[in-house]
Amino acid sequence: MTASTMTNSTQPPSAKPAPPAAPDIPARRAPAEPAVTFDVRHLNVWFSSNQVLDDISLQVPPKAVTAIIGPSGCGKSTFLRSLNRMHDLVPGARVQGSITLFGEDLYASHVDPTVVRRRVGMVFQKSNPFPTMSVAENVTVGLRLNGVRQKALLNERMERALRMAALWDEVKDRLHANALSLSGGQQQRLCIARALAIEPGVLLMDEPASALDPLATAKIEELILELKKQFTIVIVTHNMQQAARISGFTAFLYLGRLVEFDETAKIFTNPSNQQTEDYVTGRFG
């Protein structure tokens, strides 16, 4: 064999051309959480000639508890009810300013207030189960009013809402009993379940534990801390300790005006306004 032949036989085969580079495909990401749930700008509310809220502006963060505090008559409940257009039901009520929910103007002319109230659930100060209905019927009444008729779906949503309200284990064998047969704390959690059954994005609570004993109040507070993992919660409370325990943000209202809005820890330990400090330390209110 000649040298030339040896050289040719030991040469490696020619390399195959490299495949073309794959195009850059951006990674698919989950949608980002909205930075703000409610954006309230220059909110004014009147009942006939009486102005109750005066130029309120604040932003409510998502999946957190925001407490609204202040002395009686300062406009706390009026502010809360502005967030789901309940004032539309009050003769002589007038709202001026802007409130957006996840960027949508709640008071735009094309927005149906009943749709707003489905998206923004409400729990009132006094538990108000429907007295002629059973436990199960109380939970599903909102679904039925919205046209849900499939029994399997109604049962599924009922059980899920009762579990979310930490009530299922206590009433699963009493679903057909009258709702008024429950204790006061259970009735309030039933009302929370009723609000959750229609799957709102936000939950408003107007002093939900003010009429309850300490044990029932503790259960409601535990429930709120669990629900904030899924919902934005805005709660009106007169109880400073409760606001400090369960909320991440606090707004202090006085005589219809927003005095201060900040993280709860700052409001209660180092507020920017002397009036806020006087209120949270019990000097007035």
PyMOL commands that set and color helices and strands:
alter all, ss='L'
color gray80, all
select helices_A, chain A and resi 3-10+76-82+86-89+113-119+135-145+151-164+168-171+179-181+184-197+214-227+240-246+264-269+274-280
alter helices_A, ss='H'
color red, helices_A
select strands_A, chain A and resi 38-47+50-60+65-69+93-101+104-105+120-123+202-206+232-236+249-254+257-263
alter strands_A, ss='S'
color yellow, strands_A
deselect
rebuild
show_as cartoon
